[in-house]
Amino acid sequence: MLEKVHVGAASIDAYEGSAGADAVTELRTLAAPLRGIRVLHVNATPYGGGVAEMLFSEIPLLRDLGLAADWRIIRGDVEFFNVTKRMHNGLQGARRDLTTDEQNVYLENSKRIARLFDEDYDLVVVHDPQPLALLHLHGKGKARWIWRCHIDTSQPNDQVWNFLKPFLSGYDAAVFTLDSFEPPDLPVPHVEAIPPAIDPESPKNIDLDPNLARRLLRWVGVELDRPLVTQISRFDPWKDPLGVIAAFRLVQRQFPEVQLALVGSMALDDPEAWEMYRQIQDASRATPGIQVFTNLTGVGNVEVNAFQRLSNVVIQKSLREGFGLVVAETLWKGTPVVAGRAGGIPLQLQDDVGGFLVESVEACAERTAWLLEHPQEARAIGERGRDIVHQRFLLPRLIADDLRLYRTLLKP
Ligand code: UDP
């Protein structure tokens, strides 16, 4: 059996305040014909990263709406996840091909995983490339299968994509964050673009009393009388933490007292994070004012909430990005974001609305310094970003899109 992830309970009614009564009513209407439908979401890690973040919130709400929803994860050793991280990088355009040995590691592990999958579902939603081969190796059964790809696959490495593509035949639908992420010659009959969303009721995003937020950050070592700039991301080269450090050094010339928090999480399926962590430690040692925090040293959801609330500026200097949930999370708190013009980020913010989009270390430093210099404008820009999130990137909208897709696929 694939390992089940246990999640809490939630009621969709709790979202009337943040998303509106109409959104909740719409969800109940959409879900009514799906009552009792067995839906399985499969991914590779129960924590760390945007997919786990969303499933932890979505599964309880699907259950509350009457669906029999489960979340299961695949397990693998470091070798397997090293290979799948290379696939992830290749799908985002990294030049490195997969060696024959790496392809075999993927195949052998996928066969082992497929043997563990012995449950019956009406719908199976497979997230990202790690569990992708499950359908092919297990067989489709009576279920409808969806591949939900969260990364920017618009210009994949050909060799990596050609290796993975055959595993997609048999899928009934594929879902990307943007239309433009659809990779070439996708062998799937139904394709949709559905952007992710944040959960306004989760500990990461609920209102936090400012005094409590300050206590939390003081506790982990932030100096509250100094300006604070933060990036919250897995330690991943595409998130460009070294570029953030370089930009921070430029900001420091103008604001010597500014401090940088790099908050990163270690996901089970991301062994590359440790190497990146070492590089970040090396790069930051020479620069005073940088602190590195992780989920392993006590910076969890509520602390991230406090960082997103109390930072003067949040940076998300991604070079490639599926969506970047952290952007929406930060904007929801009215804090301005300086972010890489990459993937799904421009869906969430434009210049002056939520923050600024940048394409270089220098631009990142310049916009960050400008926001530090203009706190009133910075607040107004952040607030405009909050409106966008309110309109488009809250969880009830995502669930409505998902339910519509389920209904389409389950039509007799
Ligand atoms: N995150 C976290 N702690 C960290 C770093 C990240 O809780 O130290 C969360 C972050 O708040 C967000 C998710 O991990 O909810 C990252 O999602 P995103 O879409 O930004 O990037 P991904 O990791 O999926 O590429």
Boltz pocket constraint, residues with backbone or C-beta under 6 A from the ligand:
constraints:
  - pocket:
      binder: B
      contacts: [[A, 48], [A, 49], [A, 50], [A, 51], [A, 53], [A, 204], [A, 232], [A, 233], [A, 234], [A, 263], [A, 264], [A, 265], [A, 293], [A, 294], [A, 295], [A, 299], [A, 300], [A, 301], [A, 304], [A, 323], [A, 324], [A, 325], [A, 326], [A, 327], [A, 329]]
      max_distance: 6.0
